[in-house]
Amino acid sequence: MCGIVGYVGDGNALEVLTTGLSGLEYRGYDSAGVALGNGRLAVYKRAGELAELEDTLEDVDADGVRVGIGHTRWSTHGPPTDANAHPHTDAAGRVAVVHNGIIENYAALREELSAAGVAFESDTDTEVVPHLIARNLERGMAPERAFRAAIGRLEGSYAIAATVAGSEVVHAARKESPLVIGLGEGATYLASDVPAFIEFTDRVIYLEDDQFARLDAGGAVVADADGAVLDPPVDTIEWDPEDAGKSGYDHYMLKEINEQPSALRDCLRGRIDGLEGSVHLEELAGLEPSGPIQLVACGTSYHAALFAAGMFRRRGIHADAFIASEYHADRLPVDADTLVVGVTQSGETADTMRALREANRAGARTLAVTNVVGSSAARECDRTLYIRAGPEIGVAATKTFASQQLALALVVAELTGSSHGLVDELRDVPDAVQTVLDTSRASEVADAYVDADAYFFIGRGYQYPVALEGALKMKEITYRHAEGFAAGELKHGPLALVTEETPVFALVTGEGELARKTVGNVKEVEARGAPVVAVSDGRTEVDRYADELLSVPEIGEIGAAVAANVQLQLVSYWVANSLGRSIDRPRNLAKSVTVE
């Protein structure tokens, strides 16, 4: 939700912090700030995007500053103002703190501190933390002990970093919110996510829940809640720093849309055997479902979960997709025979993690389908399958959705033993997506309907989740009203909304009964004067009733759903571009939702 960065080393702390914040802006961008330590603490923070803070820092002399922490915010407690921006300090300016998460007992702590004479300057839950640390320092505790004692008072979820004036040390703690340490030469880094420091080091330690870290220029000491020093594994990040850049594109989103063919090839690499026509997922070896399959996810990942549930059911497996915030294991039949699959791009999504933890407590087997190595989902589930999409910086998910679709198709094939005929189709999907990218008329369609009152998306079968995803993309980055429907539901209410100013995007692929029925739904909206944009492989007569056509190659049902979604991504992108929207950082949204 928010982005944290920290640094201790022999370089220029301010340069490292601002670079890190730039790499984390996708996590929050309504305010930003830094605290620099050089004998005393200097705090600079501003409401607005990172550029506002950078303007403030232009005249700051940071030579010799070797330690600091920074933050980019997505507001929860209090609006985006200078006062509510992080870092927060105690009254004397001796302690600075940055925080991601929610402190659930902050009201009681604030009342206690206020009664002791503490004056608060912000509306945030975070501000109680530096005051707690400062009071512990006043009682004679050393900084590390003071930090630990303060964290011990907190309830809720948090990733917290703090620094104390006069020390070149950053203290950190994590509970249900991500923190990763970077190990460099003569420098140690801290961040919510790897893009913050990937250009400086590729050696990382992922903190786990209830762990503490003490960072100095020589490295990091990680300990558990009782203070016992641990020996955590050091992982090596495999991306090139260029992977997290724009590579000449105007927006990360457009770059990531165009990266989908290579991301899909990476997803499939080593997992399918074209000669045998088989799928091999070592990660799932021996996992044989004996009961129902429950998929839990949020947002875009939920649409991928719906897609997978349909594939399971088609193969005779009882499977359901749940919006994670609505999943409660104690109200469902969940036991040792149940397989719960958490679909989460970041592996940190708060609602999905809560659902997975409930499933674990109920005795179910759990599988994480995620993009982030070392994430909470990957560590806490029994099994993990990585989608291998690479870094995705744009807030609106694109290549991660396509990679989830393919990864989940592999899961279905592996768990049901039904890879026959599927392997050739999956192998052709990257080329089909490339064809869409090379030939798409999406920019022309966007120009034609940029002034529409609303946008509707309809589909059946595997195309229904794609219709939902197409509407979500349109909402996220254009701020225009958009809805996705099962095509057969149009006449049960939504048809009342259809007018000459509401284009309907109809996903019609294949030539079976579902496609033919969707053509009938197209006729319904055409009869009411609505413009129709058909996303079609040309195997039905839908072209006759459409005002515009977005083509996808002839491929199987699963591949057609992946390719159709790419056309809708492009339409949303070009509408948003014409409207001058903030495409990579849409208002009110953040990439990784780590609070419930």
Secondary structure as UniProt FT lines:
FT   STRAND          3..9
FT   HELIX           13..23
FT   HELIX           25..27
FT   STRAND          31..37
FT   STRAND          41..47
FT   HELIX           50..57
FT   TURN            58..59
FT   TURN            63..64
FT   STRAND          67..73
FT   TURN            82..84
FT   STRAND          88..89
FT   TURN            91..92
FT   STRAND          95..103
FT   TURN            104..105
FT   HELIX           106..115
FT   TURN            116..117
FT   TURN            126..127
FT   HELIX           128..138
FT   TURN            139..140
FT   HELIX           143..151
FT   TURN            152..153
FT   STRAND          156..164
FT   TURN            165..166
FT   STRAND          170..175
FT   STRAND          180..184
FT   TURN            185..186
FT   STRAND          187..191
FT   HELIX           194..196
FT   TURN            197..200
FT   STRAND          203..206
FT   TURN            209..210
FT   STRAND          211..216
FT   TURN            217..218
FT   STRAND          219..223
FT   TURN            225..226
FT   STRAND          235..236
FT   HELIX           241..244
FT   TURN            247..248
FT   HELIX           252..258
FT   HELIX           260..268
FT   TURN            269..271
FT   STRAND          272..273
FT   TURN            274..277
FT   STRAND          278..279
FT   HELIX           282..284
FT   TURN            285..286
FT   STRAND          293..297
FT   HELIX           299..314
FT   TURN            315..316
FT   STRAND          319..323
FT   HELIX           324..326
FT   HELIX           329..331
FT   TURN            336..337
FT   STRAND          339..344
FT   HELIX           350..361
FT   TURN            362..363
FT   STRAND          365..370
FT   TURN            373..374
FT   HELIX           376..380
FT   STRAND          383..386
FT   HELIX           399..416
FT   TURN            420..421
FT   HELIX           422..439
FT   HELIX           442..449
FT   TURN            450..451
FT   STRAND          455..459
FT   TURN            461..462
FT   HELIX           463..478
FT   STRAND          482..486
FT   HELIX           487..492
FT   HELIX           494..497
FT   TURN            500..501
FT   STRAND          504..508
FT   HELIX           513..527
FT   TURN            528..529
FT   STRAND          532..536
FT   HELIX           542..545
FT   STRAND          548..551
FT   HELIX           557..579
FT   TURN            587..588
//
